[in-house]
Structure formats: C-alpha cells, structure tokens
Amino acid sequence: MKIIRHVTDLREFLEKSTNVACVPTMGNIHAGHLSLVDLAKKNSDFVVTTIFVNRLQFNQAGDFTDYPRTLEEDFKKLEKANNDIVFCPEENDIYPQKQQYFIDPPKIAKKLEGRFRPDHFRGVCTVVMKLFNIVQPQVAVFGKKDYQQLAIIKGLVKDFALPIRILSGETVRAQSGLALSSRNVRLNQSELKEAPRLRSAMQIIYDAIKSGDRNFVAMEYAAGELLARHGWKVDYVVVRTQVGLLRPSEKDKNFVILGAATLGKTRLIDDLEVSSP
Ligand code: PAF
C-alpha cells in the first residue's frame, strides 16, 4: 500500500490509472470504513482511501481539534484490507489559502443535521468536490451511516454532471447494535452500555411500520421520550422518505428512520431503512 501526502504526488501516481475508486474518510478507521474499502475494491481496479479531517465541516472548533487522529493505526488497518493508496494530505495541501469558493447545497442540506450543524454540508460538499477533483475517481463510496450526507453527495454528482458512480455501503454495527463511528471512542463504559438504545428506539419504529402502523408522529414522539427518559438530549428521531428525506405522504412506502441524540458529551447519529407492507 502506498501512502501519499501531497496532491502533486497523487496526481503523478494516478496519471495513467483508470477505474479508480475513492473512499473519502476523516480517519480513525474502523470496520465500517473497511467495508467501504471492500465495496470499492469489488467495483474498481484501484482504491484510493483519503484521510483528511476537514475543518470546514465542523461547527465547533473543539470538535475539530478533538477529532480522533490515529494515522499510524489507520495505515495498518487499510494495508490489511488491501487498500491500494492512502491519501492523507496536510491542511495546507487541501487549503493552501483560505477557501474562497464553496459549494452551497440545496434545501435538503438545511434540515435534520443541517438544522443542528449549520453549514456542515457546505463544508462536506466543498471538500468532497475538491477530493473528487484531486483523485478523479470513476467510483466513490460513502456509508449509509451518514444517510443525509449520502443523499446530498448523490445530488451534487448529478447536478454537476460529475462522471462518478456513487456506491453506498451498509452500516456496520457492534454486536450491541451500536453503529460503528469514530465518535464512539469518546463514550465511557456506562455510555457504551447505553448507546445502543438509539438503535433500539429506532427499531421500535421499524417494527411498528412493518406491522402497518402509519402514525409516524406518535412513533417519533415515543422514541424521543424513551431516549430522554434515559438521559439523552434528543435532536431528532423522525421518519422520512428515502428519496428526498421528506415527511411521508399517504402514498409513500419506502422510509428511513433518522436519529441524532447526545449521550454525555457525544453526539451520535443513526438511521434505519424500512418499507411499509
Ligand atoms: O463522512 C465523512 O467522514 C466526511 O464527511 C467526508 C465525506 C470524508 C468529508 O470530509
């Protein structure tokens, strides 16, 4: 596996490559990322995993500085997963000067995560566009764990006619049901025990929808109450359409349950796709 730190070196190295897949990450690699690398491998000849903690998408400076950075361990895990290139630029490689141009994503980016993290997706779209321009992949892989991000990236690629096929990887979970996330390392022992409740609260909604219940507002309210009773600060637990993340109308059948809540000092998100009978 090759480790490349500069844009010019990566460009030179990839000059003659075709059928390249890009797996953008912010590092602290876990099994969820490795499953994306695996999907990328199956759909390309060459996988470039990028590791870059993107300041532009953080709302709080503390969250950015505290973000776990574990490059040496990440390299070992990616090497074992047969990843071809790790591109891990320094900040001034990606932002040699203060960024002047931004991708301003549409309405879908203003709700849910966008409501609680203003400009988060503006930062995500801007860096993803930049990474796409640097790597010039034919395929790019994103996890369903960040469901809204995935929907926004698909929209970005379509709207800008980028010649990139976006693949979505399933969320990888611990045995407890907790979705793997780089933020999980911030949970203490008792929080780690409590954390799977986010998924369980969403599972209750899933089961209700599967049994034909369509009273989404009541389900959302009950899930929020359940989490709050166990000490969570709930941002949202909602049912939305899989396409467009809209409030469901009578004819909709394919939904995604999306949740975001804070346990102690750690904000977790999760989602679960479900179709009604
Ligand atoms: O999902 C992430 O880790 C980040 O948002 C991404 C896509 C790598 C952009 O910084």
Residues whose N, C-alpha, C, O or C-beta is under 5 A from the ligand:
A	BS01	PAF	P24 T25 M26 F52 N54 V124 V127
